[in-house]
Amino acid sequence: MPPHQLTIRYDDDLAREIDELARREGISRNRAVVRLLKEAAGVDDGDSPQRRIGDSLDWFIGSWTEQQAKEFEEAVRDFEVVDEEMWR
């Protein structure tokens, strides 16, 4: 099957990310965009690392007991305190 073609418009932030991936991997911008699309869609072509945006941690959501949640909140409570002097 011949490759498909698509024209899209995207912002400067995404352009920088595409350029960075292309530079880092030593590939064309087109190949970088196709890689990102495949990763986001979860299509494994065996050519790119799996960094799928997906639901792999959904099982974890809501799995803590009330006691576990309470213990976690107590353990991270200090991180919620803002040191006003540091922000002046």
C-alpha positions as a Markdown table, in Angstrom:
| # | Residue | x | y | z |
|---|---|---|---|---|
| 1 | Met | 0.0 | 0.0 | 0.0 |
| 2 | Pro | 1.4 | 3.4 | -0.9 |
| 3 | Pro | 2.1 | 5.9 | 2.0 |
| 4 | His | -0.5 | 8.4 | 2.9 |
| 5 | Gln | 0.0 | 12.1 | 2.9 |
| 6 | Leu | -1.4 | 14.6 | 5.4 |
| 7 | Thr | -0.9 | 18.4 | 5.7 |
| 8 | Ile | -1.2 | 19.8 | 9.2 |
| 9 | Arg | -0.5 | 23.1 | 10.9 |
| 10 | Tyr | 1.3 | 23.1 | 14.3 |
| 11 | Asp | 2.8 | 25.7 | 16.6 |
| 12 | Asp | 6.5 | 26.6 | 17.4 |
| 13 | Asp | 6.6 | 24.5 | 20.5 |
| 14 | Leu | 5.8 | 21.3 | 18.6 |
| 15 | Ala | 8.1 | 22.3 | 15.8 |
| 16 | Arg | 11.0 | 22.5 | 18.3 |
| 17 | Glu | 10.1 | 19.1 | 19.7 |
| 18 | Ile | 10.0 | 17.6 | 16.2 |
| 19 | Asp | 13.3 | 19.2 | 15.3 |
| 20 | Glu | 14.9 | 18.0 | 18.6 |
| 21 | Leu | 13.7 | 14.4 | 18.0 |
| 22 | Ala | 15.0 | 14.5 | 14.4 |
| 23 | Arg | 18.4 | 15.8 | 15.5 |
| 24 | Arg | 18.7 | 13.5 | 18.5 |
| 25 | Glu | 17.8 | 10.4 | 16.5 |
| 26 | Gly | 19.5 | 11.5 | 13.3 |
| 27 | Ile | 16.3 | 11.2 | 11.2 |
| 28 | Ser | 14.3 | 13.4 | 9.0 |
| 29 | Arg | 11.6 | 15.7 | 10.3 |
| 30 | Asn | 9.0 | 13.6 | 8.4 |
| 31 | Arg | 10.3 | 10.4 | 10.1 |
| 32 | Ala | 10.2 | 12.2 | 13.5 |
| 33 | Val | 6.6 | 13.2 | 13.0 |
| 34 | Val | 5.6 | 9.7 | 11.9 |
| 35 | Arg | 7.4 | 8.2 | 14.9 |
| 36 | Leu | 5.5 | 10.6 | 17.3 |
| 37 | Leu | 2.2 | 9.7 | 15.7 |
| 38 | Lys | 2.8 | 6.0 | 15.9 |
| 39 | Glu | 3.9 | 6.3 | 19.5 |
| 40 | Ala | 0.8 | 8.3 | 20.4 |
| 41 | Ala | -1.4 | 5.8 | 18.6 |
| 42 | Gly | 0.3 | 2.8 | 20.2 |
| 43 | Val | 1.4 | 1.4 | 16.8 |
| 44 | Asp | 4.5 | -0.7 | 17.3 |
| 45 | Asp | 6.6 | -0.7 | 14.1 |
| 46 | Gly | 9.6 | -2.2 | 15.8 |
| 47 | Asp | 11.6 | 0.9 | 14.8 |
| 48 | Ser | 10.9 | 3.2 | 17.7 |
| 49 | Pro | 11.0 | 2.9 | 21.5 |
| 50 | Gln | 7.6 | 2.3 | 23.1 |
| 51 | Arg | 6.5 | 5.5 | 24.9 |
| 52 | Arg | 2.8 | 5.1 | 24.3 |
| 53 | Ile | 0.4 | 7.7 | 25.7 |
| 54 | Gly | -2.2 | 5.4 | 27.1 |
| 55 | Asp | -3.8 | 3.7 | 30.0 |
| 56 | Ser | -1.0 | 1.5 | 31.4 |
| 57 | Leu | -1.4 | 2.9 | 34.9 |
| 58 | Asp | -5.2 | 3.1 | 35.0 |
| 59 | Trp | -5.4 | 0.0 | 37.2 |
| 60 | Phe | -3.6 | 2.1 | 39.9 |
| 61 | Ile | -6.1 | 4.9 | 40.0 |
| 62 | Gly | -8.4 | 4.4 | 43.0 |
| 63 | Ser | -6.6 | 1.3 | 44.2 |
| 64 | Trp | -5.4 | 2.7 | 47.6 |
| 65 | Thr | -7.3 | 2.1 | 50.7 |
| 66 | Glu | -8.3 | 5.1 | 52.8 |
| 67 | Gln | -5.5 | 4.2 | 55.2 |
| 68 | Gln | -2.9 | 4.1 | 52.4 |
| 69 | Ala | -4.1 | 7.4 | 51.1 |
| 70 | Lys | -3.9 | 9.0 | 54.5 |
| 71 | Glu | -0.4 | 7.7 | 55.1 |
| 72 | Phe | 0.7 | 9.1 | 51.7 |
| 73 | Glu | -0.8 | 12.5 | 52.4 |
| 74 | Glu | 0.9 | 12.6 | 55.8 |
| 75 | Ala | 4.3 | 11.6 | 54.2 |
| 76 | Val | 4.1 | 14.4 | 51.6 |
| 77 | Arg | 2.5 | 17.1 | 53.8 |
| 78 | Asp | 5.9 | 19.0 | 54.2 |
| 79 | Phe | 6.1 | 19.5 | 50.4 |
| 80 | Glu | 2.9 | 21.5 | 50.5 |
| 81 | Val | 4.4 | 24.2 | 52.7 |
| 82 | Val | 5.6 | 27.3 | 50.8 |
| 83 | Asp | 8.7 | 29.0 | 52.1 |
| 84 | Glu | 7.6 | 32.6 | 51.6 |
| 85 | Glu | 11.2 | 33.9 | 52.0 |
| 86 | Met | 12.4 | 31.8 | 49.0 |
| 87 | Trp | 9.9 | 33.6 | 46.8 |
| 88 | Arg | 11.0 | 37.1 | 47.5 |
